[in-house]
Amino acid sequence: MINVKNIALVKALGARIRELRLQRDMSQEDLANEADIPLSQIGRIERGENNPTISSLYVIAIALNVDLKQLVDLKLKK
């Protein structure tokens, strides 16, 4: 379960992954296959329902052909 304080962060991260995926004209299935992560997990991450590990973020970044720091470059409202 996601800690309430982290909901905005997890949702912003999911939105960022979706944004990068769509910029590359990739489907969720394409990303899941490239990152070797279950399709259902990609969906949960993008919807902000799953707080991915740093290892998952790393393989997602590789699959999206971006640096990890680009993946986590989030604009959070304070």
Secondary structure, 3 states (H helix, E strand, C coil): CCCHHHHHHHHHHHHHHHHHHHHCCCCHHHHHHHHCCCHHHHHHHHCCCCCCCHHHHHHHHHHHCCCHHHHCCCCCCC
